[in-house]
Amino acid sequence: MKKSKRAKNREIGLRFQRWIRKYLIEEGWDCVNIPPRSFLIRSKNKKEPPKFISLRNDIFGCDLIARKKTAVGFKELWIQATTDSHVDRKLKKIAEHPLPFSSEVVDTQIWVKAEKVVNIFQVTQDEKGELKADLIAKIIRGKKYELANCANEKKVT
C-alpha cells in the first residue's frame, strides 16, 4: 500500500524528533519525547474497513523537553522540531501556549531540519509581546556551531 505525502512527512518528522532526542542525550541532557498514540477503530458495519486514528503528542506546542543539571540548578529546553522551513508557523503554534520563552532556567527553541543542516532558532519575546526566532546555532554532521550575531530573524505577532 502506497503511503500518502502526509504520512511520509509525519514519518520524517518523527525520525527527526528521535534524532534530536538521541543527540541531546549524547550531550548530557535528560530528554522526554512522547510518541504519538494510534488507535484502531472498527465500525459496527462489518463491511467497512477499520480505521487508524493518531493523536497529537505536543506538550504546550513543543515536541521535546530536555533538562540538564548546571552549577546553579537545572536548565530546561522546550523544543519544537520541524522539517518545515516556515518558522513563522511554528512560532504561531508556540504562541498559543503560555511558556517562559527565554530565561536563565528555560529556553524555548525551534529546530529546523534542512538537507544536511539543522538550524536552531531561539524563541524570545520583545517588549510588545511579539515572539521572534533568532538563529543561534547550526548542527552540521553532528557538530554544533554557535552563531554570535545572525541577521536571519523571524518575527510573529
SEMAR-133633 format. One record per residue: x, y, z of N, C-alpha, C, O, CB in turn; residue number from 1; residue in one letter. Coordinates in Angstrom, 3 decimals. Glycine has a CB too. Example, Ala and Ser with C-alpha at 12.3 -4.5 7.8 and 13.67 -1.06 7.14 Angstrom:
{rovo {13.190,-5.690,7.800},{12.300,-4.500,7.800},{13.200,-3.300,7.800},{14.236,-3.319,8.465},{11.308,-4.473,9.046},1,a},
{rovo {12.850,-2.250,7.080},{13.670,-1.060,7.140},{12.900,0.030,7.870},{13.409,1.138,8.039},{14.084,-0.598,5.725},2,s},
//
This chain:
{rovo {0.839,-1.183,0.000},{0.000,0.000,0.000},{0.884,1.246,0.000},{1.808,1.351,0.806},{-0.955,-0.002,1.218},1,m},
{rovo {0.608,2.173,-0.886},{1.400,3.385,-1.036},{1.023,4.396,0.049},{-0.155,4.619,0.324},{1.200,3.994,-2.441},2,k},
{rovo {2.058,5.009,0.665},{1.821,5.993,1.719},{1.513,7.347,1.102},{2.036,7.703,0.046},{3.039,6.095,2.661},3,k},
{rovo {0.651,8.094,1.785},{0.334,9.450,1.331},{1.499,10.373,1.672},{2.359,10.033,2.484},{-0.989,9.966,1.979},4,s},
{rovo {1.514,11.543,1.042},{2.571,12.518,1.306},{2.555,12.946,2.771},{3.604,13.139,3.385},{2.414,13.744,0.391},5,k},
{rovo {1.361,13.090,3.315},{1.228,13.485,4.717},{1.823,12.430,5.648},{2.498,12.766,6.620},{-0.245,13.722,5.065},6,r},
{rovo {1.572,11.157,5.352},{2.119,10.068,6.167},{3.644,10.035,6.079},{4.321,9.806,7.081},{1.532,8.714,5.721},7,a},
{rovo {4.180,10.263,4.885},{5.633,10.284,4.709},{6.250,11.438,5.489},{7.269,11.260,6.156},{5.995,10.396,3.218},8,k},
{rovo {5.634,12.633,5.409},{6.141,13.790,6.151},{6.100,13.547,7.649},{7.025,13.925,8.368},{5.335,15.039,5.806},9,n},
{rovo {5.030,12.915,8.125},{4.905,12.608,9.548},{6.006,11.649,9.978},{6.596,11.813,11.046},{3.520,12.007,9.856},10,r},
{rovo {6.278,10.660,9.156},{7.331,9.686,9.455},{8.699,10.368,9.507},{9.499,10.080,10.398},{7.338,8.558,8.402},11,e},
{rovo {8.972,11.265,8.564},{10.236,12.011,8.545},{10.345,12.876,9.802},{11.409,12.949,10.417},{10.338,12.895,7.265},12,i},
{rovo {9.245,13.531,10.184},{9.242,14.367,11.384},{9.499,13.567,12.645},{10.248,14.009,13.516},{7.926,15.093,11.507},13,g},
{rovo {8.892,12.401,12.757},{9.112,11.554,13.938},{10.550,11.051,13.991},{11.143,10.959,15.066},{8.140,10.362,13.934},14,l},
{rovo {11.106,10.727,12.831},{12.507,10.299,12.770},{13.419,11.439,13.225},{14.397,11.209,13.936},{12.882,9.843,11.330},15,r},
{rovo {13.095,12.681,12.811},{13.873,13.850,13.224},{13.762,14.061,14.734},{14.762,14.388,15.374},{13.396,15.113,12.471},16,f},
{rovo {12.580,13.884,15.320},{12.419,14.008,16.768},{13.276,12.973,17.500},{13.905,13.290,18.510},{10.939,13.847,17.160},17,q},
{rovo {13.301,11.749,17.000},{14.125,10.700,17.633},{15.614,11.059,17.525},{16.384,10.815,18.454},{13.854,9.309,16.969},18,r},
{rovo {16.014,11.645,16.375},{17.405,12.058,16.218},{17.756,13.140,17.226},{18.824,13.079,17.836},{17.663,12.558,14.791},19,w},
{rovo {16.887,14.134,17.421},{17.137,15.208,18.392},{17.284,14.622,19.791},{18.200,14.980,20.532},{15.993,16.256,18.364},20,i},
{rovo {16.375,13.720,20.144},{16.435,13.092,21.468},{17.771,12.400,21.679},{18.406,12.574,22.719},{15.290,12.086,21.641},21,r},
{rovo {18.199,11.615,20.696},{19.480,10.903,20.788},{20.635,11.893,20.896},{21.544,11.695,21.702},{19.681,9.982,19.562},22,k},
{rovo {20.611,12.956,20.095},{21.662,13.977,20.118},{21.752,14.632,21.500},{22.843,14.788,22.047},{21.397,15.046,19.037},23,y},
{rovo {20.601,15.015,22.058},{20.598,15.681,23.362},{21.081,14.749,24.473},{21.804,15.182,25.371},{19.198,16.194,23.687},24,l},
{rovo {20.692,13.494,24.422},{21.156,12.532,25.428},{22.671,12.384,25.355},{23.336,12.312,26.388},{20.473,11.159,25.230},25,i},
{rovo {23.227,12.338,24.134},{24.681,12.267,23.971},{25.372,13.513,24.505},{26.528,13.448,24.924},{25.037,12.073,22.505},26,e},
{rovo {24.668,14.662,24.496},{25.213,15.915,25.020},{24.995,16.066,26.528},{25.348,17.097,27.099},{24.584,17.091,24.296},27,e},
{rovo {24.427,15.064,27.167},{24.263,15.093,28.628},{22.920,15.576,29.132},{22.777,15.844,30.325},{25.299,15.943,29.210},28,g},
{rovo {21.929,15.698,28.261},{20.596,16.150,28.653},{19.714,14.944,28.964},{19.872,13.884,28.360},{19.958,17.019,27.539},29,w},
{rovo {18.784,15.106,29.909},{17.680,14.164,30.086},{16.580,14.656,29.165},{16.278,15.849,29.151},{17.193,14.067,31.604},30,d},
{rovo {15.980,13.768,28.403},{15.069,14.213,27.354},{13.768,13.419,27.377},{13.774,12.206,27.588},{15.735,14.088,25.986},31,c},
{rovo {12.646,14.117,27.158},{11.335,13.485,27.083},{10.751,13.780,25.705},{10.685,14.932,25.277},{10.385,13.994,28.226},32,v},
{rovo {10.336,12.736,25.029},{9.666,12.852,23.743},{8.516,11.861,23.766},{8.737,10.651,23.718},{10.649,12.582,22.535},33,n},
{rovo {7.307,12.356,23.838},{6.151,11.470,23.919},{5.759,11.048,22.516},{5.384,11.891,21.701},{4.961,12.158,24.642},34,i},
{rovo {5.839,9.745,22.216},{5.479,9.298,20.863},{3.973,9.408,20.640},{3.194,9.378,21.593},{5.944,7.845,20.629},35,p},
{rovo {3.571,9.535,19.382},{2.129,9.609,19.100},{1.457,8.275,19.419},{2.081,7.215,19.370},{1.877,9.994,17.618},36,p},
{rovo {0.193,8.358,19.741},{-0.584,7.155,20.050},{-1.566,6.910,18.912},{-2.242,7.826,18.443},{-1.336,7.295,21.420},37,r},
{rovo {-1.629,5.664,18.482},{-2.543,5.291,17.406},{-3.578,4.304,17.929},{-3.278,3.450,18.763},{-1.772,4.687,16.212},38,s},
{rovo {-4.782,4.436,17.431},{-5.866,3.545,17.820},{-6.525,2.982,16.570},{-6.666,3.673,15.561},{-6.902,4.283,18.703},39,f},
{rovo {-6.921,1.738,16.650},{-7.648,1.095,15.566},{-9.129,1.170,15.916},{-9.560,0.645,16.942},{-7.177,-0.393,15.349},40,l},
{rovo {-9.898,1.821,15.062},{-11.330,1.984,15.279},{-12.080,1.091,14.296},{-11.892,1.184,13.083},{-11.757,3.476,15.117},41,i},
{rovo {-12.912,0.244,14.826},{-13.726,-0.636,13.972},{-15.160,-0.121,13.951},{-15.703,0.302,14.972},{-13.679,-2.118,14.478},42,r},
{rovo {-15.747,-0.167,12.792},{-17.128,0.265,12.615},{-18.074,-0.868,12.993},{-17.702,-2.040,12.942},{-17.380,0.723,11.160},43,s},
{rovo {-19.298,-0.512,13.372},{-20.301,-1.544,13.641},{-20.702,-2.247,12.347},{-21.136,-3.399,12.343},{-21.543,-0.931,14.324},44,k},
{rovo {-20.540,-1.513,11.254},{-20.820,-2.090,9.947},{-19.625,-2.965,9.565},{-18.533,-2.444,9.340},{-21.086,-0.973,8.866},45,n},
{rovo {-19.807,-4.232,9.490},{-18.719,-5.179,9.235},{-18.109,-5.021,7.845},{-16.991,-5.481,7.614},{-19.221,-6.593,9.404},46,k},
{rovo {-18.822,-4.377,6.909},{-18.312,-4.222,5.557},{-17.269,-3.098,5.448},{-16.461,-3.088,4.519},{-19.463,-3.951,4.608},47,k},
{rovo {-17.289,-2.152,6.401},{-16.321,-1.054,6.374},{-15.000,-1.517,6.975},{-14.982,-2.216,7.987},{-16.862,0.178,7.140},48,e},
{rovo {-13.880,-1.117,6.338},{-12.578,-1.494,6.896},{-12.290,-0.691,8.173},{-12.815,0.411,8.332},{-11.453,-1.266,5.848},49,p},
{rovo {-11.471,-1.220,9.077},{-11.102,-0.460,10.283},{-10.247,0.753,9.909},{-9.589,0.766,8.868},{-10.337,-1.365,11.288},50,p},
{rovo {-10.267,1.772,10.775},{-9.509,2.995,10.532},{-8.526,3.224,11.677},{-8.824,2.942,12.838},{-10.459,4.211,10.374},51,k},
{rovo {-7.341,3.745,11.322},{-6.371,4.126,12.333},{-6.523,5.613,12.616},{-6.653,6.425,11.700},{-4.925,3.789,11.879},52,f},
{rovo {-6.506,5.958,13.907},{-6.566,7.356,14.316},{-5.339,7.625,15.172},{-5.050,6.889,16.115},{-7.898,7.682,15.095},53,i},
{rovo {-4.617,8.698,14.828},{-3.403,9.058,15.553},{-3.661,10.341,16.345},{-4.216,11.305,15.818},{-2.198,9.237,14.575},54,s},
{rovo {-3.254,10.341,17.606},{-3.410,11.523,18.456},{-2.122,12.333,18.449},{-1.027,11.775,18.377},{-3.788,11.118,19.904},55,l},
{rovo {-2.259,13.646,18.523},{-1.084,14.516,18.578},{-0.331,14.294,19.877},{-0.891,13.842,20.876},{-1.490,15.996,18.441},56,r},
{rovo {0.950,14.622,19.838},{1.778,14.375,21.006},{2.512,15.614,21.503},{3.473,15.487,22.262},{2.767,13.305,20.696},57,n},
{rovo {2.088,16.806,21.099},{2.769,18.025,21.526},{2.472,18.348,22.989},{1.387,18.075,23.503},{2.357,19.197,20.638},58,d},
{rovo {3.467,18.936,23.637},{3.343,19.380,25.019},{3.480,20.901,24.989},{4.582,21.412,24.788},{4.431,18.701,25.966},59,i},
{rovo {2.391,21.626,25.184},{2.382,23.089,25.113},{3.005,23.580,23.800},{3.751,24.559,23.795},{3.138,23.688,26.316},60,f},
{rovo {2.702,22.911,22.707},{3.190,23.323,21.403},{4.596,22.862,21.068},{5.109,23.182,19.996},{3.139,24.781,21.312},61,g},
{rovo {5.230,22.114,21.964},{6.594,21.633,21.731},{6.608,20.109,21.642},{5.743,19.430,22.194},{7.543,22.114,22.853},62,c},
{rovo {7.607,19.593,20.937},{7.721,18.156,20.734},{8.590,17.470,21.784},{8.332,16.323,22.150},{8.277,17.883,19.370},63,d},
{rovo {9.609,18.161,22.265},{10.541,17.570,23.223},{10.795,18.519,24.384},{10.729,19.739,24.237},{11.863,17.211,22.536},64,l},
{rovo {11.085,17.936,25.532},{11.513,18.705,26.695},{12.811,18.060,27.171},{12.877,16.847,27.364},{10.404,18.730,27.840},65,i},
{rovo {13.845,18.888,27.360},{15.133,18.387,27.820},{15.536,19.150,29.073},{15.199,20.321,29.245},{16.217,18.523,26.713},66,a},
{rovo {16.266,18.458,29.947},{16.680,19.061,31.212},{18.115,18.643,31.505},{18.496,17.489,31.306},{15.729,18.642,32.377},67,r},
{rovo {18.905,19.607,31.984},{20.309,19.332,32.271},{20.694,20.013,33.576},{20.316,21.159,33.818},{21.221,19.811,31.110},68,k},
{rovo {21.444,19.312,34.415},{21.901,19.882,35.678},{23.066,20.829,35.407},{24.003,20.495,34.682},{22.319,18.764,36.676},69,k},
{rovo {22.989,22.011,36.000},{24.051,23.005,35.874},{24.580,23.332,37.258},{24.114,22.774,38.251},{23.543,24.289,35.157},70,t},
{rovo {25.546,24.228,37.328},{26.147,24.615,38.604},{25.138,25.301,39.523},{25.249,25.191,40.744},{27.337,25.535,38.364},71,a},
{rovo {24.153,26.009,38.959},{23.188,26.752,39.769},{21.822,26.078,39.856},{20.902,26.650,40.441},{23.023,28.133,39.211},72,v},
{rovo {21.668,24.915,39.310},{20.373,24.225,39.338},{20.161,23.416,38.077},{21.002,22.599,37.701},{19.231,25.226,39.510},73,g},
{rovo {19.019,23.648,37.418},{18.695,22.941,36.192},{18.432,23.921,35.062},{17.991,25.048,35.286},{17.487,22.034,36.400},74,f},
{rovo {18.708,23.477,33.854},{18.392,24.227,32.630},{17.422,23.369,31.835},{17.631,22.165,31.688},{19.696,24.572,31.781},75,k},
{rovo {16.359,23.984,31.323},{15.368,23.257,30.528},{15.325,23.796,29.105},{15.483,24.994,28.872},{13.975,23.355,31.175},76,e},
{rovo {15.108,22.889,28.160},{14.884,23.238,26.765},{13.511,22.742,26.362},{13.192,21.571,26.568},{15.985,22.642,25.846},77,l},
{rovo {12.704,23.603,25.797},{11.427,23.222,25.197},{11.642,23.341,23.694},{11.918,24.431,23.191},{10.209,24.135,25.711},78,w},
{rovo {11.518,22.231,22.973},{11.905,22.198,21.566},{10.725,21.840,20.672},{10.019,20.859,20.906},{13.040,21.203,21.353},79,i},
{rovo {10.528,22.657,19.647},{9.593,22.343,18.570},{10.445,21.888,17.396},{11.228,22.674,16.862},{8.672,23.585,18.189},80,q},
{rovo {10.306,20.638,16.988},{11.079,20.084,15.878},{10.243,20.143,14.612},{9.043,19.869,14.635},{11.522,18.628,16.176},81,a},
{rovo {10.890,20.506,13.495},{10.153,20.606,12.244},{11.066,20.377,11.046},{12.269,20.635,11.098},{9.479,21.967,12.135},82,t},
{rovo {10.473,19.894,9.984},{11.172,19.819,8.700},{10.623,20.896,7.768},{11.036,20.989,6.612},{11.019,18.403,8.060},83,t},
{rovo {9.705,21.698,8.263},{9.098,22.792,7.519},{9.985,24.029,7.650},{10.340,24.414,8.764},{7.654,23.083,8.028},84,d},
{rovo {10.340,24.644,6.553},{11.237,25.801,6.596},{10.542,27.083,7.051},{11.211,28.082,7.313},{11.848,26.020,5.236},85,s},
{rovo {9.215,27.071,7.148},{8.464,28.263,7.560},{8.377,28.321,9.084},{7.447,27.787,9.689},{7.041,28.262,6.935},86,h},
{rovo {9.352,28.972,9.684},{9.445,29.070,11.141},{8.254,29.837,11.707},{7.853,29.594,12.845},{10.760,29.752,11.554},87,v},
{rovo {7.680,30.764,10.929},{6.547,31.569,11.399},{5.378,30.694,11.857},{4.727,31.000,12.856},{6.080,32.517,10.291},88,d},
{rovo {5.114,29.615,11.136},{4.014,28.715,11.512},{4.254,28.093,12.879},{3.330,27.958,13.681},{3.839,27.612,10.462},89,r},
{rovo {5.491,27.718,13.135},{5.825,27.096,14.418},{5.800,28.126,15.546},{5.442,27.802,16.678},{7.208,26.424,14.346},90,k},
{rovo {6.181,29.366,15.235},{6.089,30.426,16.237},{4.634,30.647,16.655},{4.343,30.816,17.839},{6.694,31.737,15.692},91,l},
{rovo {3.731,30.644,15.685},{2.311,30.818,15.998},{1.793,29.658,16.849},{0.984,29.861,17.754},{1.487,30.933,14.705},92,k},
{rovo {2.255,28.460,16.563},{1.847,27.291,17.336},{2.338,27.405,18.786},{1.601,27.095,19.722},{2.388,25.999,16.684},93,k},
{rovo {3.581,27.849,18.962},{4.140,28.020,20.308},{3.442,29.167,21.031},{3.240,29.102,22.244},{5.663,28.279,20.239},94,i},
{rovo {3.071,30.223,20.296},{2.442,31.401,20.906},{1.083,31.085,21.525},{0.598,31.845,22.363},{2.280,32.496,19.868},95,a},
{rovo {0.470,29.984,21.129},{-0.833,29.602,21.679},{-0.748,29.134,23.128},{-1.774,29.001,23.796},{-1.447,28.512,20.834},96,e},
{rovo {0.460,28.883,23.618},{0.648,28.325,24.959},{1.496,29.261,25.816},{2.447,29.865,25.321},{1.307,26.932,24.881},97,h},
{rovo {1.156,29.381,27.088},{1.917,30.264,27.973},{3.220,29.600,28.441},{3.233,28.879,29.439},{1.062,30.660,29.187},98,p},
{rovo {4.305,29.848,27.715},{5.608,29.303,28.078},{6.554,30.431,28.450},{6.446,31.533,27.911},{6.194,28.466,26.927},99,l},
{rovo {7.480,30.171,29.362},{8.553,31.152,29.576},{9.528,31.022,28.408},{10.278,30.049,28.339},{9.286,30.928,30.969},100,p},
{rovo {9.528,31.995,27.487},{10.221,31.814,26.223},{11.733,31.821,26.339},{12.397,31.082,25.612},{9.804,32.866,25.280},101,f},
{rovo {12.296,32.617,27.211},{13.732,32.520,27.459},{14.021,33.150,28.808},{13.533,34.233,29.132},{14.558,33.213,26.327},102,s},
{rovo {14.811,32.457,29.569},{15.223,32.937,30.885},{16.534,32.228,31.225},{17.102,31.519,30.395},{14.109,32.670,31.986},103,s},
{rovo {16.997,32.427,32.441},{18.218,31.734,32.857},{17.980,30.241,33.018},{18.917,29.448,32.933},{18.743,32.320,34.164},104,e},
{rovo {16.737,29.858,33.250},{16.420,28.467,33.547},{15.788,27.747,32.359},{15.996,26.545,32.190},{15.494,28.394,34.738},105,v},
{rovo {15.018,28.459,31.532},{14.262,27.823,30.447},{14.571,28.491,29.109},{14.633,29.717,29.015},{12.747,27.886,30.733},106,v},
{rovo {14.763,27.677,28.084},{14.896,28.160,26.718},{13.862,27.450,25.853},{13.669,26.240,25.977},{16.339,27.929,26.174},107,d},
{rovo {13.203,28.196,24.982},{12.291,27.614,24.002},{12.953,27.761,22.643},{13.362,28.853,22.250},{10.871,28.303,24.034},108,t},
{rovo {13.052,26.634,21.925},{13.770,26.632,20.652},{12.961,25.943,19.570},{12.094,25.116,19.852},{15.125,25.951,20.804},109,q},
{rovo {13.258,26.296,18.325},{12.708,25.612,17.160},{13.894,25.019,16.404},{14.800,25.746,15.997},{11.856,26.591,16.245},110,i},
{rovo {13.887,23.704,16.217},{14.941,23.026,15.466},{14.375,22.701,14.093},{13.374,21.993,13.976},{15.446,21.726,16.207},111,w},
{rovo {15.026,23.227,13.042},{14.560,23.049,11.669},{15.569,22.188,10.911},{16.748,22.529,10.817},{14.361,24.426,10.961},112,v},
{rovo {15.088,21.076,10.377},{15.957,20.190,9.605},{15.922,20.598,8.146},{14.879,20.539,7.495},{15.532,18.712,9.767},113,k},
{rovo {17.074,21.012,7.641},{17.230,21.260,6.207},{17.892,20.002,5.634},{17.869,18.955,6.282},{18.096,22.581,5.913},114,a},
{rovo {18.470,20.076,4.458},{19.024,18.873,3.839},{20.059,18.188,4.724},{19.828,17.067,5.177},{19.646,19.219,2.504},115,e},
{rovo {21.186,18.829,4.978},{22.229,18.210,5.797},{22.580,19.083,7.000},{23.615,18.889,7.639},{23.481,17.951,4.956},116,k},
{rovo {21.708,20.042,7.300},{21.953,21.000,8.371},{20.718,21.087,9.259},{19.587,21.027,8.777},{22.319,22.395,7.797},117,v},
{rovo {20.948,21.229,10.559},{19.858,21.515,11.491},{20.069,22.936,12.001},{21.088,23.229,12.627},{19.812,20.470,12.682},118,v},
{rovo {19.109,23.817,11.737},{19.165,25.198,12.211},{18.414,25.289,13.530},{17.300,24.779,13.654},{18.565,26.183,11.160},119,n},
{rovo {19.025,25.939,14.518},{18.403,26.086,15.833},{18.058,27.554,16.041},{18.931,28.421,16.014},{19.345,25.565,16.969},120,i},
{rovo {16.765,27.820,16.250},{16.263,29.172,16.477},{15.865,29.316,17.946},{15.191,28.447,18.499},{15.055,29.485,15.541},121,f},
{rovo {16.283,30.409,18.569},{15.905,30.732,19.946},{14.638,31.584,19.909},{14.601,32.610,19.230},{17.065,31.480,20.697},122,q},
{rovo {13.605,31.166,20.630},{12.348,31.914,20.676},{12.406,32.889,21.843},{12.634,32.498,22.988},{11.120,30.956,20.811},123,v},
{rovo {12.196,34.166,21.533},{12.185,35.202,22.570},{10.956,36.080,22.376},{10.286,36.026,21.344},{13.490,36.061,22.528},124,t},
{rovo {10.681,36.878,23.382},{9.530,37.781,23.338},{10.044,39.197,23.537},{10.802,39.455,24.472},{8.457,37.407,24.425},125,q},
{rovo {9.637,40.123,22.663},{10.083,41.504,22.809},{9.150,42.279,23.739},{8.213,41.715,24.302},{10.158,42.190,21.436},126,d},
{rovo {9.418,43.580,23.893},{8.647,44.425,24.817},{7.173,44.502,24.443},{6.321,44.654,25.318},{9.231,45.825,24.852},127,e},
{rovo {6.863,44.397,23.152},{5.482,44.483,22.673},{4.732,43.166,22.819},{3.534,43.099,22.546},{5.465,44.917,21.224},128,k},
{rovo {5.427,42.127,23.247},{4.785,40.826,23.386},{4.858,39.965,22.141},{4.276,38.881,22.104},{3.368,41.012,23.760},129,g},
{rovo {5.572,40.436,21.112},{5.710,39.669,19.877},{6.801,38.619,20.042},{7.847,38.882,20.636},{6.028,40.601,18.683},130,e},
{rovo {6.547,37.442,19.515},{7.552,36.391,19.542},{8.447,36.532,18.330},{7.991,36.897,17.247},{6.899,34.994,19.581},131,l},
{rovo {9.716,36.243,18.517},{10.634,36.217,17.386},{11.569,35.027,17.553},{11.803,34.548,18.662},{11.437,37.550,17.276},132,k},
{rovo {12.091,34.569,16.440},{13.007,33.433,16.435},{14.322,33.873,15.831},{14.375,34.273,14.668},{12.414,32.232,15.653},133,a},
{rovo {15.385,33.801,16.617},{16.720,34.188,16.160},{17.542,32.930,15.928},{17.565,32.035,16.772},{17.420,35.125,17.190},134,d},
{rovo {18.212,32.860,14.795},{19.090,31.740,14.505},{20.298,31.826,15.419},{21.054,32.795,15.350},{19.518,31.728,13.014},135,l},
{rovo {20.495,30.822,16.283},{21.589,30.867,17.261},{22.651,29.810,17.023},{23.784,29.957,17.483},{21.039,30.708,18.648},136,i},
{rovo {22.297,28.726,16.298},{23.279,27.653,16.102},{22.887,26.808,14.897},{21.754,26.846,14.419},{23.390,26.766,17.370},137,a},
{rovo {23.864,26.050,14.429},{23.649,25.075,13.360},{24.339,23.784,13.774},{25.388,23.801,14.417},{24.195,25.596,11.976},138,k},
{rovo {23.735,22.672,13.398},{24.373,21.380,13.591},{24.645,20.818,12.206},{23.727,20.573,11.424},{23.481,20.404,14.454},139,i},
{rovo {25.927,20.619,11.919},{26.344,20.086,10.628},{27.149,18.820,10.885},{28.193,18.851,11.535},{27.178,21.135,9.813},140,i},
{rovo {26.645,17.707,10.363},{27.287,16.400,10.540},{27.549,16.085,12.008},{28.615,15.583,12.365},{28.596,16.351,9.766},141,r},
{rovo {26.572,16.381,12.847},{26.657,16.047,14.266},{27.453,17.017,15.106},{27.548,16.828,16.319},{27.240,14.716,14.414},142,g},
{rovo {28.034,18.057,14.509},{28.810,19.026,15.268},{28.059,20.344,15.337},{27.581,20.853,14.324},{30.199,19.228,14.641},143,k},
{rovo {27.958,20.896,16.549},{27.197,22.122,16.768},{28.092,23.346,16.615},{29.184,23.406,17.180},{26.546,22.110,18.159},144,k},
{rovo {27.613,24.326,15.839},{28.313,25.583,15.629},{27.433,26.711,16.155},{26.340,26.944,15.640},{28.664,25.795,14.122},145,y},
{rovo {27.914,27.411,17.184},{27.183,28.545,17.746},{27.371,29.758,16.842},{28.458,29.964,16.303},{27.662,28.858,19.196},146,e},
{rovo {26.337,30.551,16.674},{26.409,31.766,15.869},{26.329,32.969,16.796},{25.428,33.046,17.631},{25.273,31.808,14.803},147,l},
{rovo {27.255,33.906,16.661},{27.271,35.074,17.529},{26.105,36.002,17.218},{25.138,36.058,17.977},{28.591,35.823,17.388},148,a},
{rovo {26.188,36.713,16.133},{25.102,37.598,15.714},{24.682,37.180,14.319},{25.497,37.130,13.398},{25.534,39.106,15.748},149,n},
{rovo {23.429,36.887,14.178},{22.939,36.444,12.876},{21.757,37.313,12.479},{20.869,37.569,13.292},{22.539,34.940,12.904},150,c},
{rovo {21.745,37.760,11.249},{20.673,38.631,10.769},{19.436,37.835,10.384},{18.404,38.430,10.073},{21.151,39.450,9.580},151,a},
{rovo {19.505,36.519,10.395},{18.368,35.683,9.996},{17.381,35.612,11.159},{17.513,34.744,12.021},{18.839,34.248,9.574},152,n},
{rovo {16.425,36.483,11.196},{15.499,36.613,12.311},{14.064,36.558,11.803},{13.714,37.217,10.824},{15.752,37.923,13.080},153,e},
{rovo {13.247,35.774,12.471},{11.836,35.657,12.098},{10.996,36.207,13.237},{11.304,35.978,14.406},{11.446,34.176,11.780},154,k},
{rovo {9.931,36.935,12.898},{9.042,37.509,13.917},{7.609,37.067,13.675},{7.216,36.771,12.547},{9.129,39.049,13.919},155,k},
{rovo {6.844,37.027,14.741},{5.410,36.764,14.641},{4.709,37.607,15.698},{5.246,37.831,16.783},{5.087,35.236,14.824},156,v},
{rovo {3.514,38.070,15.375},{2.760,38.888,16.340},{1.724,38.047,17.040},{0.989,38.553,17.889},{2.085,40.083,15.645},157,t},
//
